[in-house]
């Protein structure tokens, strides 16, 4: 009888499901809704091309500026990929390219065929305080491409102070969650679960 009771307890405990793990990320808010609006390129729009220089020289949107994400990261190999600590230096460089916090910026890249460079550049701009930033794949804007490089449209703007949005930094738990949920292979929402 004891053997049957022990077997029954083992059988019932084996059928138990694991507790559900709940994870949530902090709410991130953007002023305005530029990210969700259709992309419009007007004469005042600054188009940044985050693709490699060779790809840019082959075909790009007229009046666009080639901007490499790695130019705004720490130079030491141990810190590769980390945004530079000197945000005033980054803002000075952006101001020389005609970019201010009030600028409407569209960042283009290789989309799903790239490494997310356009998203990194767009994140950097929003992190530094720009409100009107959008990004897209160059494929979406393909009818507009050229191979003529025009630097005459670059007009510097006055130096500006970055207004850092620290809420755009992710936590260690958010990174681990994205890794565990295979966030590179499928979209992960800011709320901590798979995107619908």
N, C-alpha and C positions, 0 to 999 in steps of 0.2 A: 504494500500500500504506500509506504514511504517513497519507494522508487517511482511509482506512478505520480505522486504529488510533486516530486522533484522534476520529473520529466514534463509535467504540465506547467510548472512554473517556468522552466527553461523555454518551453514552446511559446508561452504567452509573452515572455520578455523578448524573445527573438522577433516577434511580430510588431513590437513597438516601433513607431516611427521616430526619427530624430527630430528634436525641436527645430522650428523654423528660425533661421537667423534673419534679423532685421537690421538693415543698414540705411542710413539716410545722410545726405549731404546738406550742408548749409545752403540756404536760399541765396541765389545770386541774382541781383537785379541790375538791369541796364537802363539808363535813362534813354527814353525814346525807344522806338522799335525798329531801328534801321536794319537789324539783322534779319527780320522777317519780311521786309518789304521787297518788292521786285527791284532788281538792280537797274538803275537809270544812270547813264553816263552823259552828263551835260558838260558844257565848257568849263565849269568851275570844279568838276570832279577831278580828284587826283587819283590816277590809276597806278598802283604799285604792282609790279610783276615779281613774284617771289621765286620764280623758276631759276635754274642755273643760267649763268651769263651766256653760254652757247645757245641754249634754247631761246633765250630772249633775243639774241642777235638774228636768229633764224626767222622768227615770227613773233610779233607782239602787237598789242593794241596801240594805235597812234597816240603819241604824247605820253605814253606810260614810262615809268621810271623803274629800272631794275634795282631791286633791293633785296639783299640776301639776309636771311634771319641770323646767320652765324656772325655777321658783322656787328651784331648787337649783343653778343654773348661774351663771357669771360674768355680771355685768350689761353689760359693755362689748360693743358690737356686734362688734368684732374677735374676741372670744372666745365668741361666742354658741354654746351647745351644750356648752361645756366645764364640767365639774363645778366647783363653787366650791372654792377652795383652803381656805377656813375650814371644815374638817370638824367642828370642835367646835361651830361655829354651826349646822351642819346637824343634828348630834346633839341639840343643845338644842331645836331646833324639833321634831324627831321625838319627843323626850321629852315635850314639851308636848302632843303628840298621843297620848300613851300608848304609844309604841313604844320598846321596849328591845331589847337583843341577844337576849333570851330570848323575845320575842314571836313568835307565829305570825301571819304577815301574808299575806294574799291580795290581789294587785293585779289589778284588772280594767281593761279598756280596750275599744277597738273591734275588737280582733283584726285580721283581714286587711283590714278596712275603715278602719283607723286608720293612724297613723304610728309605731307601735311604742312608744307612751308607756308602756304597762304593762311592757314589757320593760326600758325605760330605768329606770323607778322600781325594779323588782325588782333590776336589776343594781346600782343605787346602794345599796340596802339590803344586799345580799350583800357588796358592796365595802366597806361600812362595818362589817361584822362580824356581821350577822344570819345565823342558820343556818336558820331555818324560814320561807322565803319561797317563795311560789308565785305564778304569774300565769295569767290566763285571759281569754278574751273574755267580755264581759258576756252575749253571746248564749248561752253555755254555762250561765249561771245565770239566764236570763230569767224563769223562773217566780217568782223571789223579788223582783222589782223593785217599787218604790213611788216616789212623788214627794214624800213627806213627809220634810222634813229634820229629823233628830234629832241635836242637838249635846250632849244630856245624857249620852250614853254616853262622851264623851271625858274621861278622867281622866289627868292628867299623871303621869309616873313620874320617879324621880330621874334627874338628869343622868348620862350615861354617856360613857365614852371610846371613840371609834371604833377598832376593830381592823382597820386597812386590809389588804385582800387585794390587794396590788399585782399578783399573778399574773393578775388579771382584766383588766388593761390589755392591749390588743393592740399588736403591733409594727407598724411601717410595712410590713414585708413581708406581714404577715397582711392588712392593709387592701388593699394592691395585689393580692394573690392573690384576695381576695373581689371586687374590682372586675373583674379580668380574667376571673374565672369567673362573672361576672354574678350575684353573691351576693344581690343584691336581688330577682332574679327566681326563683331556685331556692335551696333550703336549702344551706348550706355547713356542714360539721361542724367541730368544734374541731380535728380531726386534719389539716385542710388540704385535704381532697378533698370531692367532692360527698357529701352525706348519702345513706345508703341508704334 
